[in-house]
């Protein structure tokens, strides 16, 4: 199996998981979702989060990603 096939299978599996989770909800009740993330553009991170806890976790992730970037690409 080549990487293109593996990537295609992972994308299809992701869509299937999303569709299944949409229809197996908790009966229409409102839930609060919290999260955060990091978008790396080269070595520059763009950090976002729904509250301070998740933004702090995203900052930690950004620091790790920046260190990995400099370790593998600059050195």
PDB file with one MODEL, atoms N, CA, C and O in Angstrom:
MODEL        1
ATOM      1  N   UNK A   1       0.853  -1.178   0.000  1.00  0.00           N
ATOM      2  CA  UNK A   1       0.000   0.000   0.000  1.00  0.00           C
ATOM      3  C   UNK A   1       0.896   1.237   0.000  1.00  0.00           C
ATOM      4  O   UNK A   1       1.776   1.374   0.850  1.00  0.00           O
ATOM      5  N   UNK A   2       0.669   2.129  -0.949  1.00  0.00           N
ATOM      6  CA  UNK A   2       1.472   3.342  -1.000  1.00  0.00           C
ATOM      7  C   UNK A   2       0.847   4.431  -0.122  1.00  0.00           C
ATOM      8  O   UNK A   2      -0.245   4.255   0.419  1.00  0.00           O
ATOM      9  N   UNK A   3       1.551   5.549   0.011  1.00  0.00           N
ATOM     10  CA  UNK A   3       1.101   6.612   0.906  1.00  0.00           C
ATOM     11  C   UNK A   3      -0.168   7.301   0.415  1.00  0.00           C
ATOM     12  O   UNK A   3      -0.969   7.765   1.227  1.00  0.00           O
ATOM     13  N   UNK A   4      -0.363   7.374  -0.886  1.00  0.00           N
ATOM     14  CA  UNK A   4      -1.574   7.998  -1.417  1.00  0.00           C
ATOM     15  C   UNK A   4      -2.800   7.174  -1.021  1.00  0.00           C
ATOM     16  O   UNK A   4      -3.815   7.732  -0.603  1.00  0.00           O
ATOM     17  N   UNK A   5      -2.709   5.874  -1.149  1.00  0.00           N
ATOM     18  CA  UNK A   5      -3.825   5.001  -0.759  1.00  0.00           C
ATOM     19  C   UNK A   5      -4.085   5.089   0.735  1.00  0.00           C
ATOM     20  O   UNK A   5      -5.238   5.152   1.162  1.00  0.00           O
ATOM     21  N   UNK A   6      -3.030   5.095   1.527  1.00  0.00           N
ATOM     22  CA  UNK A   6      -3.193   5.190   2.977  1.00  0.00           C
ATOM     23  C   UNK A   6      -3.844   6.520   3.348  1.00  0.00           C
ATOM     24  O   UNK A   6      -4.719   6.551   4.213  1.00  0.00           O
ATOM     25  N   UNK A   7      -3.435   7.619   2.713  1.00  0.00           N
ATOM     26  CA  UNK A   7      -4.032   8.918   2.989  1.00  0.00           C
ATOM     27  C   UNK A   7      -5.497   8.961   2.605  1.00  0.00           C
ATOM     28  O   UNK A   7      -6.320   9.510   3.337  1.00  0.00           O
ATOM     29  N   UNK A   8      -5.827   8.381   1.456  1.00  0.00           N
ATOM     30  CA  UNK A   8      -7.212   8.354   1.007  1.00  0.00           C
ATOM     31  C   UNK A   8      -8.086   7.540   1.966  1.00  0.00           C
ATOM     32  O   UNK A   8      -9.211   7.934   2.272  1.00  0.00           O
ATOM     33  N   UNK A   9      -7.570   6.421   2.432  1.00  0.00           N
ATOM     34  CA  UNK A   9      -8.316   5.595   3.387  1.00  0.00           C
ATOM     35  C   UNK A   9      -8.536   6.349   4.691  1.00  0.00           C
ATOM     36  O   UNK A   9      -9.620   6.272   5.269  1.00  0.00           O
ATOM     37  N   UNK A  10      -7.521   7.083   5.169  1.00  0.00           N
ATOM     38  CA  UNK A  10      -7.666   7.855   6.407  1.00  0.00           C
ATOM     39  C   UNK A  10      -8.682   8.984   6.258  1.00  0.00           C
ATOM     40  O   UNK A  10      -9.441   9.255   7.189  1.00  0.00           O
ATOM     41  N   UNK A  11      -8.708   9.645   5.102  1.00  0.00           N
ATOM     42  CA  UNK A  11      -9.683  10.717   4.872  1.00  0.00           C
ATOM     43  C   UNK A  11     -11.092  10.158   4.850  1.00  0.00           C
ATOM     44  O   UNK A  11     -11.994  10.730   5.463  1.00  0.00           O
ATOM     45  N   UNK A  12     -11.296   9.047   4.154  1.00  0.00           N
ATOM     46  CA  UNK A  12     -12.622   8.423   4.090  1.00  0.00           C
ATOM     47  C   UNK A  12     -13.052   7.951   5.475  1.00  0.00           C
ATOM     48  O   UNK A  12     -14.216   8.106   5.845  1.00  0.00           O
ATOM     49  N   UNK A  13     -12.129   7.377   6.244  1.00  0.00           N
ATOM     50  CA  UNK A  13     -12.455   6.935   7.597  1.00  0.00           C
ATOM     51  C   UNK A  13     -12.823   8.128   8.475  1.00  0.00           C
ATOM     52  O   UNK A  13     -13.733   8.025   9.297  1.00  0.00           O
ATOM     53  N   UNK A  14     -12.137   9.248   8.316  1.00  0.00           N
ATOM     54  CA  UNK A  14     -12.458  10.446   9.090  1.00  0.00           C
ATOM     55  C   UNK A  14     -13.854  10.953   8.794  1.00  0.00           C
ATOM     56  O   UNK A  14     -14.600  11.297   9.712  1.00  0.00           O
ATOM     57  N   UNK A  15     -14.219  11.005   7.506  1.00  0.00           N
ATOM     58  CA  UNK A  15     -15.570  11.423   7.148  1.00  0.00           C
ATOM     59  C   UNK A  15     -16.607  10.456   7.706  1.00  0.00           C
ATOM     60  O   UNK A  15     -17.665  10.886   8.167  1.00  0.00           O
ATOM     61  N   UNK A  16     -16.320   9.166   7.672  1.00  0.00           N
ATOM     62  CA  UNK A  16     -17.262   8.175   8.203  1.00  0.00           C
ATOM     63  C   UNK A  16     -17.453   8.371   9.706  1.00  0.00           C
ATOM     64  O   UNK A  16     -18.574   8.273  10.205  1.00  0.00           O
ATOM     65  N   UNK A  17     -16.386   8.644  10.420  1.00  0.00           N
ATOM     66  CA  UNK A  17     -16.482   8.868  11.869  1.00  0.00           C
ATOM     67  C   UNK A  17     -17.319  10.112  12.160  1.00  0.00           C
ATOM     68  O   UNK A  17     -18.124  10.115  13.092  1.00  0.00           O
ATOM     69  N   UNK A  18     -17.134  11.162  11.373  1.00  0.00           N
ATOM     70  CA  UNK A  18     -17.915  12.387  11.564  1.00  0.00           C
ATOM     71  C   UNK A  18     -19.395  12.129  11.321  1.00  0.00           C
ATOM     72  O   UNK A  18     -20.240  12.579  12.095  1.00  0.00           O
ATOM     73  N   UNK A  19     -19.715  11.405  10.250  1.00  0.00           N
ATOM     74  CA  UNK A  19     -21.121  11.129   9.942  1.00  0.00           C
ATOM     75  C   UNK A  19     -21.752  10.271  11.030  1.00  0.00           C
ATOM     76  O   UNK A  19     -22.877  10.544  11.451  1.00  0.00           O
ATOM     77  N   UNK A  20     -21.061   9.255  11.486  1.00  0.00           N
ATOM     78  CA  UNK A  20     -21.599   8.387  12.541  1.00  0.00           C
ATOM     79  C   UNK A  20     -21.798   9.175  13.826  1.00  0.00           C
ATOM     80  O   UNK A  20     -22.806   8.987  14.507  1.00  0.00           O
ATOM     81  N   UNK A  21     -20.867  10.049  14.174  1.00  0.00           N
ATOM     82  CA  UNK A  21     -20.999  10.814  15.411  1.00  0.00           C
ATOM     83  C   UNK A  21     -22.115  11.845  15.321  1.00  0.00           C
ATOM     84  O   UNK A  21     -22.702  12.204  16.342  1.00  0.00           O
ATOM     85  N   UNK A  22     -22.423  12.334  14.110  1.00  0.00           N
ATOM     86  CA  UNK A  22     -23.531  13.279  13.964  1.00  0.00           C
ATOM     87  C   UNK A  22     -24.867  12.608  14.256  1.00  0.00           C
ATOM     88  O   UNK A  22     -25.754  13.226  14.845  1.00  0.00           O
ATOM     89  N   UNK A  23     -25.016  11.369  13.855  1.00  0.00           N
ATOM     90  CA  UNK A  23     -26.295  10.689  14.020  1.00  0.00           C
ATOM     91  C   UNK A  23     -26.420   9.923  15.330  1.00  0.00           C
ATOM     92  O   UNK A  23     -27.507   9.444  15.655  1.00  0.00           O
ATOM     93  N   UNK A  24     -25.353   9.796  16.078  1.00  0.00           N
ATOM     94  CA  UNK A  24     -25.430   9.084  17.354  1.00  0.00           C
ATOM     95  C   UNK A  24     -25.270  10.073  18.509  1.00  0.00           C
ATOM     96  O   UNK A  24     -24.540   9.813  19.466  1.00  0.00           O
ATOM     97  N   UNK A  25     -25.955  11.199  18.407  1.00  0.00           N
ATOM     98  CA  UNK A  25     -25.874  12.245  19.420  1.00  0.00           C
ATOM     99  C   UNK A  25     -26.596  11.858  20.693  1.00  0.00           C
ATOM    100  O   UNK A  25     -27.077  10.734  20.834  1.00  0.00           O
ATOM    101  N   UNK A  26     -26.669  12.805  21.622  1.00  0.00           N
ATOM    102  CA  UNK A  26     -27.272  12.543  22.929  1.00  0.00           C
ATOM    103  C   UNK A  26     -28.724  12.990  22.993  1.00  0.00           C
ATOM    104  O   UNK A  26     -29.228  13.263  24.082  1.00  0.00           O
ATOM    105  N   UNK A  27     -29.403  13.071  21.870  1.00  0.00           N
ATOM    106  CA  UNK A  27     -30.813  13.420  21.887  1.00  0.00           C
ATOM    107  C   UNK A  27     -31.084  14.894  21.658  1.00  0.00           C
ATOM    108  O   UNK A  27     -32.169  15.369  21.995  1.00  0.00           O
ATOM    109  N   UNK A  28     -30.162  15.618  21.113  1.00  0.00           N
ATOM    110  CA  UNK A  28     -30.414  17.011  20.774  1.00  0.00           C
ATOM    111  C   UNK A  28     -30.100  18.007  21.869  1.00  0.00           C
ATOM    112  O   UNK A  28     -30.344  19.199  21.681  1.00  0.00           O
ATOM    113  N   UNK A  29     -29.575  17.582  22.998  1.00  0.00           N
ATOM    114  CA  UNK A  29     -29.216  18.511  24.058  1.00  0.00           C
ATOM    115  C   UNK A  29     -28.017  19.365  23.668  1.00  0.00           C
ATOM    116  O   UNK A  29     -27.162  18.926  22.899  1.00  0.00           O
ATOM    117  N   UNK A  30     -27.956  20.560  24.188  1.00  0.00           N
ATOM    118  CA  UNK A  30     -26.837  21.445  23.882  1.00  0.00           C
ATOM    119  C   UNK A  30     -25.633  21.023  24.704  1.00  0.00           C
ATOM    120  O   UNK A  30     -25.741  20.790  25.908  1.00  0.00           O
ATOM    121  N   UNK A  31     -24.514  20.928  24.063  1.00  0.00           N
ATOM    122  CA  UNK A  31     -23.263  20.612  24.744  1.00  0.00           C
ATOM    123  C   UNK A  31     -22.268  21.726  24.493  1.00  0.00           C
ATOM    124  O   UNK A  31     -22.344  22.422  23.481  1.00  0.00           O
ATOM    125  N   UNK A  32     -21.349  21.890  25.400  1.00  0.00           N
ATOM    126  CA  UNK A  32     -20.316  22.909  25.260  1.00  0.00           C
ATOM    127  C   UNK A  32     -19.022  22.233  24.849  1.00  0.00           C
ATOM    128  O   UNK A  32     -18.537  21.332  25.533  1.00  0.00           O
ATOM    129  N   UNK A  33     -18.474  22.667  23.743  1.00  0.00           N
ATOM    130  CA  UNK A  33     -17.250  22.084  23.220  1.00  0.00           C
ATOM    131  C   UNK A  33     -16.121  23.088  23.428  1.00  0.00           C
ATOM    132  O   UNK A  33     -16.247  24.265  23.090  1.00  0.00           O
ATOM    133  N   UNK A  34     -15.024  22.603  23.988  1.00  0.00           N
ATOM    134  CA  UNK A  34     -13.857  23.449  24.198  1.00  0.00           C
ATOM    135  C   UNK A  34     -12.672  22.804  23.502  1.00  0.00           C
ATOM    136  O   UNK A  34     -12.577  21.580  23.412  1.00  0.00           O
ATOM    137  N   UNK A  35     -11.784  23.631  23.018  1.00  0.00           N
ATOM    138  CA  UNK A  35     -10.619  23.094  22.348  1.00  0.00           C
ATOM    139  C   UNK A  35      -9.689  24.199  21.904  1.00  0.00           C
ATOM    140  O   UNK A  35      -9.939  25.381  22.139  1.00  0.00           O
ATOM    141  N   UNK A  36      -8.624  23.797  21.266  1.00  0.00           N
ATOM    142  CA  UNK A  36      -7.647  24.750  20.779  1.00  0.00           C
ATOM    143  C   UNK A  36      -6.755  24.081  19.760  1.00  0.00           C
ATOM    144  O   UNK A  36      -6.844  22.875  19.530  1.00  0.00           O
ATOM    145  N   UNK A  37      -5.898  24.871  19.154  1.00  0.00           N
ATOM    146  CA  UNK A  37      -5.022  24.293  18.161  1.00  0.00           C
ATOM    147  C   UNK A  37      -3.920  25.244  17.752  1.00  0.00           C
ATOM    148  O   UNK A  37      -3.846  26.389  18.199  1.00  0.00           O
ATOM    149  N   UNK A  38      -3.072  24.730  16.890  1.00  0.00           N
ATOM    150  CA  UNK A  38      -1.937  25.495  16.386  1.00  0.00           C
ATOM    151  C   UNK A  38      -1.864  25.284  14.884  1.00  0.00           C
ATOM    152  O   UNK A  38      -1.926  24.154  14.398  1.00  0.00           O
ATOM    153  N   UNK A  39      -1.729  26.388  14.152  1.00  0.00           N
ATOM    154  CA  UNK A  39      -1.473  26.329  12.715  1.00  0.00           C
ATOM    155  C   UNK A  39      -0.054  26.831  12.517  1.00  0.00           C
ATOM    156  O   UNK A  39       0.262  27.969  12.863  1.00  0.00           O
ATOM    157  N   UNK A  40       0.796  25.985  11.962  1.00  0.00           N
ATOM    158  CA  UNK A  40       2.192  26.367  11.751  1.00  0.00           C
ATOM    159  C   UNK A  40       2.373  26.825  10.313  1.00  0.00           C
ATOM    160  O   UNK A  40       2.062  26.088   9.377  1.00  0.00           O
ATOM    161  N   UNK A  41       2.877  28.046  10.136  1.00  0.00           N
ATOM    162  CA  UNK A  41       3.258  28.557   8.825  1.00  0.00           C
ATOM    163  C   UNK A  41       4.762  28.748   8.889  1.00  0.00           C
ATOM    164  O   UNK A  41       5.262  29.777   9.343  1.00  0.00           O
ATOM    165  N   UNK A  42       5.475  27.719   8.417  1.00  0.00           N
ATOM    166  CA  UNK A  42       6.929  27.706   8.609  1.00  0.00           C
ATOM    167  C   UNK A  42       7.200  27.566  10.099  1.00  0.00           C
ATOM    168  O   UNK A  42       6.608  26.706  10.751  1.00  0.00           O
ATOM    169  N   UNK A  43       8.076  28.387  10.651  1.00  0.00           N
ATOM    170  CA  UNK A  43       8.329  28.309  12.085  1.00  0.00           C
ATOM    171  C   UNK A  43       7.429  29.227  12.911  1.00  0.00           C
ATOM    172  O   UNK A  43       7.612  29.333  14.124  1.00  0.00           O
ATOM    173  N   UNK A  44       6.456  29.895  12.272  1.00  0.00           N
ATOM    174  CA  UNK A  44       5.600  30.860  12.964  1.00  0.00           C
ATOM    175  C   UNK A  44       4.270  30.202  13.325  1.00  0.00           C
ATOM    176  O   UNK A  44       3.544  29.750  12.440  1.00  0.00           O
ATOM    177  N   UNK A  45       3.945  30.144  14.619  1.00  0.00           N
ATOM    178  CA  UNK A  45       2.680  29.516  15.011  1.00  0.00           C
ATOM    179  C   UNK A  45       1.533  30.525  15.073  1.00  0.00           C
ATOM    180  O   UNK A  45       1.722  31.680  15.456  1.00  0.00           O
ATOM    181  N   UNK A  46       0.354  30.069  14.692  1.00  0.00           N
ATOM    182  CA  UNK A  46      -0.884  30.812  14.921  1.00  0.00           C
ATOM    183  C   UNK A  46      -1.674  29.971  15.916  1.00  0.00           C
ATOM    184  O   UNK A  46      -2.079  28.851  15.605  1.00  0.00           O
ATOM    185  N   UNK A  47      -1.891  30.512  17.111  1.00  0.00           N
ATOM    186  CA  UNK A  47      -2.463  29.748  18.217  1.00  0.00           C
ATOM    187  C   UNK A  47      -3.903  30.221  18.451  1.00  0.00           C
ATOM    188  O   UNK A  47      -4.181  31.420  18.447  1.00  0.00           O
ATOM    189  N   UNK A  48      -4.811  29.261  18.655  1.00  0.00           N
ATOM    190  CA  UNK A  48      -6.183  29.611  18.978  1.00  0.00           C
ATOM    191  C   UNK A  48      -6.715  28.638  20.016  1.00  0.00           C
ATOM    192  O   UNK A  48      -6.276  27.491  20.097  1.00  0.00           O
ATOM    193  N   UNK A  49      -7.674  29.117  20.813  1.00  0.00           N
ATOM    194  CA  UNK A  49      -8.288  28.283  21.836  1.00  0.00           C
ATOM    195  C   UNK A  49      -9.577  28.903  22.317  1.00  0.00           C
ATOM    196  O   UNK A  49      -9.761  30.117  22.232  1.00  0.00           O
ATOM    197  N   UNK A  50     -10.478  28.068  22.825  1.00  0.00           N
ATOM    198  CA  UNK A  50     -11.773  28.559  23.273  1.00  0.00           C
ATOM    199  C   UNK A  50     -11.723  29.128  24.685  1.00  0.00           C
ATOM    200  O   UNK A  50     -12.599  29.903  25.067  1.00  0.00           O
ATOM    201  N   UNK A  51     -10.724  28.759  25.457  1.00  0.00           N
ATOM    202  CA  UNK A  51     -10.537  29.342  26.783  1.00  0.00           C
ATOM    203  C   UNK A  51      -9.053  29.311  27.129  1.00  0.00           C
ATOM    204  O   UNK A  51      -8.239  28.810  26.353  1.00  0.00           O
ATOM    205  N   UNK A  52      -8.708  29.842  28.281  1.00  0.00           N
ATOM    206  CA  UNK A  52      -7.296  29.985  28.659  1.00  0.00           C
ATOM    207  C   UNK A  52      -6.597  28.635  28.802  1.00  0.00           C
ATOM    208  O   UNK A  52      -5.420  28.515  28.462  1.00  0.00           O
ATOM    209  N   UNK A  53      -7.298  27.622  29.296  1.00  0.00           N
ATOM    210  CA  UNK A  53      -6.691  26.302  29.489  1.00  0.00           C
ATOM    211  C   UNK A  53      -6.249  25.710  28.141  1.00  0.00           C
ATOM    212  O   UNK A  53      -5.125  25.223  28.017  1.00  0.00           O
ATOM    213  N   UNK A  54      -7.117  25.753  27.153  1.00  0.00           N
ATOM    214  CA  UNK A  54      -6.794  25.172  25.852  1.00  0.00           C
ATOM    215  C   UNK A  54      -5.802  26.019  25.083  1.00  0.00           C
ATOM    216  O   UNK A  54      -4.990  25.485  24.327  1.00  0.00           O
ATOM    217  N   UNK A  55      -5.852  27.337  25.264  1.00  0.00           N
ATOM    218  CA  UNK A  55      -4.858  28.191  24.624  1.00  0.00           C
ATOM    219  C   UNK A  55      -3.470  27.912  25.207  1.00  0.00           C
ATOM    220  O   UNK A  55      -2.482  27.918  24.473  1.00  0.00           O
ATOM    221  N   UNK A  56      -3.387  27.668  26.514  1.00  0.00           N
ATOM    222  CA  UNK A  56      -2.107  27.327  27.141  1.00  0.00           C
ATOM    223  C   UNK A  56      -1.577  25.997  26.615  1.00  0.00           C
ATOM    224  O   UNK A  56      -0.379  25.855  26.372  1.00  0.00           O
ATOM    225  N   UNK A  57      -2.458  25.034  26.441  1.00  0.00           N
ATOM    226  CA  UNK A  57      -2.046  23.749  25.880  1.00  0.00           C
ATOM    227  C   UNK A  57      -1.556  23.930  24.444  1.00  0.00           C
ATOM    228  O   UNK A  57      -0.589  23.289  24.032  1.00  0.00           O
ATOM    229  N   UNK A  58      -2.217  24.796  23.685  1.00  0.00           N
ATOM    230  CA  UNK A  58      -1.800  25.053  22.307  1.00  0.00           C
ATOM    231  C   UNK A  58      -0.444  25.762  22.270  1.00  0.00           C
ATOM    232  O   UNK A  58       0.358  25.507  21.372  1.00  0.00           O
ATOM    233  N   UNK A  59      -0.179  26.649  23.237  1.00  0.00           N
ATOM    234  CA  UNK A  59       1.123  27.305  23.313  1.00  0.00           C
ATOM    235  C   UNK A  59       2.223  26.274  23.574  1.00  0.00           C
ATOM    236  O   UNK A  59       3.292  26.335  22.965  1.00  0.00           O
ATOM    237  N   UNK A  60       1.959  25.328  24.479  1.00  0.00           N
ATOM    238  CA  UNK A  60       2.921  24.260  24.735  1.00  0.00           C
ATOM    239  C   UNK A  60       3.181  23.431  23.489  1.00  0.00           C
ATOM    240  O   UNK A  60       4.325  23.084  23.196  1.00  0.00           O
ATOM    241  N   UNK A  61       2.120  23.113  22.755  1.00  0.00           N
ATOM    242  CA  UNK A  61       2.270  22.367  21.505  1.00  0.00           C
ATOM    243  C   UNK A  61       3.066  23.171  20.492  1.00  0.00           C
ATOM    244  O   UNK A  61       3.904  22.614  19.783  1.00  0.00           O
ATOM    245  N   UNK A  62       2.815  24.479  20.414  1.00  0.00           N
ATOM    246  CA  UNK A  62       3.546  25.323  19.477  1.00  0.00           C
ATOM    247  C   UNK A  62       5.035  25.346  19.797  1.00  0.00           C
ATOM    248  O   UNK A  62       5.866  25.307  18.890  1.00  0.00           O
ATOM    249  N   UNK A  63       5.373  25.410  21.073  1.00  0.00           N
ATOM    250  CA  UNK A  63       6.785  25.410  21.473  1.00  0.00           C
ATOM    251  C   UNK A  63       7.459  24.115  21.048  1.00  0.00           C
ATOM    252  O   UNK A  63       8.576  24.135  20.532  1.00  0.00           O
ATOM    253  N   UNK A  64       6.787  22.988  21.260  1.00  0.00           N
ATOM    254  CA  UNK A  64       7.339  21.693  20.857  1.00  0.00           C
ATOM    255  C   UNK A  64       7.526  21.637  19.342  1.00  0.00           C
ATOM    256  O   UNK A  64       8.553  21.162  18.856  1.00  0.00           O
ATOM    257  N   UNK A  65       6.530  22.123  18.596  1.00  0.00           N
ATOM    258  CA  UNK A  65       6.626  22.091  17.136  1.00  0.00           C
ATOM    259  C   UNK A  65       7.734  22.998  16.621  1.00  0.00           C
ATOM    260  O   UNK A  65       8.423  22.648  15.662  1.00  0.00           O
ATOM    261  N   UNK A  66       7.915  24.159  17.242  1.00  0.00           N
ATOM    262  CA  UNK A  66       8.994  25.062  16.831  1.00  0.00           C
ATOM    263  C   UNK A  66      10.351  24.416  17.103  1.00  0.00           C
ATOM    264  O   UNK A  66      11.255  24.498  16.271  1.00  0.00           O
ATOM    265  N   UNK A  67      10.498  23.775  18.261  1.00  0.00           N
ATOM    266  CA  UNK A  67      11.763  23.093  18.573  1.00  0.00           C
ATOM    267  C   UNK A  67      12.041  21.967  17.572  1.00  0.00           C
ATOM    268  O   UNK A  67      13.175  21.802  17.123  1.00  0.00           O
ATOM    269  N   UNK A  68      11.015  21.199  17.225  1.00  0.00           N
ATOM    270  CA  UNK A  68      11.193  20.136  16.231  1.00  0.00           C
ATOM    271  C   UNK A  68      11.553  20.716  14.869  1.00  0.00           C
ATOM    272  O   UNK A  68      12.377  20.152  14.148  1.00  0.00           O
ATOM    273  N   UNK A  69      10.938  21.839  14.519  1.00  0.00           N
ATOM    274  CA  UNK A  69      11.261  22.485  13.246  1.00  0.00           C
ATOM    275  C   UNK A  69      12.740  22.850  13.202  1.00  0.00           C
ATOM    276  O   UNK A  69      13.434  22.531  12.236  1.00  0.00           O
ATOM    277  N   UNK A  70      13.221  23.519  14.247  1.00  0.00           N
ATOM    278  CA  UNK A  70      14.614  23.941  14.241  1.00  0.00           C
ATOM    279  C   UNK A  70      15.564  22.749  14.359  1.00  0.00           C
ATOM    280  O   UNK A  70      16.675  22.790  13.830  1.00  0.00           O
ATOM    281  N   UNK A  71      15.140  21.698  15.041  1.00  0.00           N
ATOM    282  CA  UNK A  71      15.990  20.515  15.192  1.00  0.00           C
ATOM    283  C   UNK A  71      16.177  19.801  13.848  1.00  0.00           C
ATOM    284  O   UNK A  71      17.289  19.393  13.516  1.00  0.00           O
ATOM    285  N   UNK A  72      15.100  19.648  13.078  1.00  0.00           N
ATOM    286  CA  UNK A  72      15.175  18.863  11.858  1.00  0.00           C
ATOM    287  C   UNK A  72      15.487  19.669  10.595  1.00  0.00           C
ATOM    288  O   UNK A  72      16.006  19.104   9.633  1.00  0.00           O
ATOM    289  N   UNK A  73      15.188  20.962  10.567  1.00  0.00           N
ATOM    290  CA  UNK A  73      15.353  21.725   9.341  1.00  0.00           C
ATOM    291  C   UNK A  73      16.499  22.720   9.382  1.00  0.00           C
ATOM    292  O   UNK A  73      17.098  23.018   8.348  1.00  0.00           O
ATOM    293  N   UNK A  74      16.807  23.231  10.544  1.00  0.00           N
ATOM    294  CA  UNK A  74      17.847  24.256  10.617  1.00  0.00           C
ATOM    295  C   UNK A  74      19.194  23.654  10.937  1.00  0.00           C
ATOM    296  O   UNK A  74      20.208  24.047  10.361  1.00  0.00           O
ATOM    297  N   UNK A  75      19.212  22.703  11.849  1.00  0.00           N
ATOM    298  CA  UNK A  75      20.495  22.123  12.295  1.00  0.00           C
ATOM    299  C   UNK A  75      21.016  21.145  11.269  1.00  0.00           C
ATOM    300  O   UNK A  75      22.080  20.556  11.463  1.00  0.00           O
TER     301      UNK A  75
ENDMDL
END
